[in-house]
Amino acid sequence: MIRFDSDYTQGAHPRILDALVRTNMEQTCAYAEDGYSEEARALIRNACEAPDADVHFLVGGTGTNTTVIAAALRPWEGVICPETGHINVHESGAIESSGHKVVALPQRDGKLPAETAEQFCAAYHADGTKEHMVKPGMIYISQPTEVGTLYSAAELTALKAVCERYGMFLFVDGARLGYGLAADGSDVTLPLLAKTADAFTVGGTKVGALFGEAVVISNAAMKPGFRYMIKQRGNMLAKGRLLGVQFREMFLDGLYFEMGAHAIEAARRLKKIFADAGYPFAADSPTNQQFPILPDAVLEKLSTDFAYSYWNRYDENSSVVRFCTSWATTDEELDALEAALPTLAG
């Protein structure tokens, strides 16, 4: 079985695994206060050109999103996101379980338009009974989006302006950020994110690490007490150096960006394989997530040898599915898919 269903089917990049093995028997202090974690923080700050940013290491994506949002919002506040946003559709109500409403707004190509957020916030603040409603305190987006599209620098800046106008935080979920940074046409960089977002994440789980997410906090108002919230939410790893070692290796000499570029190169070929076989796409994604529309009969045969993620029904005979490339996708895996598709169609 060749797996294209997600970008975390393998363990870790060999260099990261080697670093963990090499440091395995060293004694360090706990809770990511060790030297490796401090060096990783410095490397990430340097890559972001944000010397004053706080950097924290957490274990997984859902826990990280919940921790950041719970730390930023007051009990009566909620978080705005596009209706396709990960916190709205793929986190089992984790945000709501922390006491904060997810306010899902209409999206366009998986993205939240700034004008949509503006209209919602303007209507809320103009309502004379707003104190009886959940107050919007944050905008959440992901880069890339759930459908593989990308926010431009201009779109991020516009969302930031809405946040500033209405006293909200902007939080960018970067679980797949490495793939977004490497994608064709992307004009969003780590320094831009550090200047625009109040907080954002640099994902490791989906981009070559065994596990782990780095939270970068630029806004001073979000910094106090964040480690208390990490602990309270069950996201403080006792052997925190395991996170520090991994992120240090990723940012020591550009490995994070190399892994992202490899996945995008593989995605270009994956896209061409489906296009050459005559299959259209549900979204024009420049990232490692591709969404071909395939006949159900082809999918039934394809599933014998290839794993993919079912996305949604397209029509009575076809479905939208997701194929992911990653830092570990090989030419041989793509060769096998390219050889199989014409046979399955026949």
N, C-alpha and C positions, 0 to 999 in steps of 0.2 A: 504494500500500500504506500503510495506516494502522497504526502499530506500537503495540500495547499489551503487547508481550512483556517489556519491562523498563522501568525508570525512568531509564535512561541512554542513550536512543537519540538524543537531541539533544546538541549540544556543551555550551554553557554559557549561563547567564542573560545577557542582553545587558549588564546592568550590570557583571557580572564580566568579560566579554569587553572591554568598554570600558575597564575599569580596567587590564587587561593591555596593551591597545594604548596607553593613555595613558602608561604607565610603561615602555614597551618599550625606549626608547633610553637610559633612565637607567643609570648605572653604580652597582652595589652590590656589596658583598662576597658571597661564596658561602655555600652550605650552610645557608641559612635563618638566618643570623646578621645579616641586614640589618635596616634600620629598619622596613620593612613587616611582616616576620615578628615583630619584637618588639612592634609595635603590635597585630598580630593575637593574639599570646599574651595581651597585657594585656586585650584585649576579651573573649577567651574566659574568662579567669580572672574577670573582672568578671561575665559572664553566669552563671558557675557559683558566684559568691560564694565563690571559693576562691583567695584571694590567694597562698597558698603552693604551689599546684599547679604541677607542671612540665607544659609544653605542648610537644609535638613535632609536626612535620609530616612525613608520609610520603606515598608516591606512591599506593599502591593497597591495597585491603582485605585480600587474602590475605597480602601481604607484611607488612602491619601486624599482623595476627593472629599470624603466625609470629614476628615480631620481639618483640612483647610477651610472648608465652608463653615463648619461648626465653630472654628476659632475666630472667623471674621465677622459672623453675623450675631446680632442681638436676638433674643428669644422670639421677638415678634416679626422678624425679618425673614424673607424668602429669597430664593435665587432664580433669576431669569435664565432660561436657556432655549435654544431652538427645540422644536418638538421632537427632532431626531437625536437630540443630545444624549450622550452616554449616561449621564446621571438620571435621565428621564426614562430611558428604555432598557438599559442593560445593567442596572445596579440594584435590582430587587428592593427598591424603596429605601436604600441605605441613607439617603439624605433626609427623607421624611422621618426615618427612625431616630435621627438626631434632633428632631423637633423643628425642622425648617422645610417649608413648602417649596416644591419645585414648580415654578411658573413657566410652563412650556408655551412658547409663542411660535407662530407660523415661520417656516424656514424657506430658504430658496437655495437649491442645490446643496442642502445640508447645512447651510450657513444662516446665522441670524442677521438680517439686515439692520443696520443702525437705525433706519427710519422706523422700523417696526418696534424696536426697543424704545425709541423716542416717543412714539405715539402712545405706547402703553404707560410709560412713566409720566408723561404729560397728563394723561387722563386720570391716573391715580392721584397725582398731586393737586389736580383741580377739583377732585371730589370732596365735597364738604363732610362726607362721612368716612374719610379714609382711615381714621383712627380705629375703625371697626374692621379693617381689612389687613391682610398681610402686606407689610411694606417691602417693596423691592430694595434689597441691600447689596446685590451683587449680580453681575452678568457672568455666566459660565459659558465658555465655548471650548472646542478642542481643535488642535492643529496637528495633523489633518482632522477633518470631520469624520463622522461615522460613515459617510459615503465616499471617502477618499479625496474630497475636494479640499482646496486650500483658501484660507483668508489671505488677502493681499495686505501689504503694509498700510495702504489707504483705508481698507475696511477695518483693520485693527484700530487705526487712529480714530476713525469715526466712532467706533464703539467706545473707545476710551473717552471721547468728548462727551458722549451721553452719560457715562458714569460720573464724570466730573461735574456735569450740569446738575445731576440729581443726587450727588453724594453717595455713590455706590463704588464697590470694588470691581475690578476686572480680573477674572481668574481664567487662565488658559491651561487646559489639560493637555500635556504634551506626552502622553503615553507612547505615541508613535512619532514624536517630534523629530527624531533622527531621520526618518523617511520623508517628512515634510520639508526639512531643511535642504535635502538633496534633490528634491523633485524639480523637474523642468519648469521654468517660469516662476519659481518661488523668489519673492523679494523680501521675505521675512527672515531675519537673522536672530541669533541669540542676543546680541546687544540691543536690537530693536525691541525684542520681547521684554528685556530687562527695563527698558525705558517706558514701555507702553503698558504692560500688565502690572498690576499690583502684586500678583503672585503667579507663577507658572511652574509646571513640572517638566523635568527632563526624564523621560521614561527609560528604564533599563530592562524591565521584564520582557518587553517586545522588541528590544533593540540590542540583543546580544548578551545580556546579563543573565545569571541564574534567576535572579529576582531583584527587585528594588526600584524605587523612584526617588529622584532628587527634587525637593521643593526649593524654589528660588523665590525669596520674598524681598521685593524692592520697597514696598510701602512701609514706612516706619510704624504706622498705626497697627499693622498686622503682626509685628514682631514680638511684642511683649507676651510672655506666657505661652509661646507656641509649643515649647517642649513639654509643658504641663499637659497640653491638649494631646500631644502625641502619646504620652503615657496613658492618659485617661481613656483614649480611644483604642488602646491595645495595639498601637503601631510602633512602640519603641522596642527595637530588637536588642536583647541583652548582649548578644555577640555582634554588636553594631559594627565592629571592624570588618565583618564580612561584606557589608555594604560599602564601607570606605575603600577597601581593597579593590572592589569591582569598579567603582566610579573613578578611582585614581588611575587604574589601568586604561579605562575608556578614554580619559581626557589627557593622559600623559603625553601622547604624541599623535593625537587625531584619530585614534581607532574608532571612536563613536561616529565620526563623519565618514570614515571609510566604510563602515558597516551600512550606514544609510545609503551611500552611493551604490554599493553592491546590490542592495535590494531594489533600488530604482532601475538600475541597468537590467536586472532580471525581469522587472515589471514591464519594461519597454518591450522585451522579447515576448513575454506572456501575452501582452495586449496584441502584438502583431500575430501571434499564433492563432488567437481567436478571430481576429479580423480577417486574416488570410483564409480561414476556414468558412468565412461568410457569416459570422455571428455578430450581431450588434451589441451595444453596451447600454445599460440603464443609466450610467453616469460617465461623464468624461473625466476620469480620474487620472491625474499625473503622478499618483503616489503608488505605494506597494499594494494597495487594495484595488482589485479590478472586479467589475460587476457585469459579466457577460449574460446575455439572455439566451437560454438554451432550451430546445425542445425537451419535454419531459422524457421522451423515449431515449434521447441521447444521454440525459442525466442518469437514467436507470442503468445504462451500460457503463457509463463513465465511473459510477460509484463503486464498481467492482475493483478498480485499481487505483482510483484517485479520490482523496478526501477533499471536500469543499464545504462551504457554509451555505445552507439554504437561506435566501433573503426574503423573497416575497413572490407571490403569484403574479405573472405578467399578463397572460391571457389563458384561455381554456386549455391550451396545448403547451405553453411555455412558462418557464420560471426564471426569475433573476437569482443568480447565485454569486457568491463571493469567492474569489481566488486570491490568496495572499502570497506574495514573495517575502523573503526576509534576508537577513544577513547571511543565512546558511543555505539559501537556494542554490542548487547546482545546475550546470549545463546539462548533465545527464537527466535530471528530473524534467527539465524543460524539453529535452529531446524526446523523452518518452511520451509526454503530453502531445507534442507536435505530431508524432507518429500515430498516436491513437485516435486523434480526432477525426481524420478522414474515414477511418475504418468504422468508427461508431456511427457516423452520419450515414454510411452506406448500409 
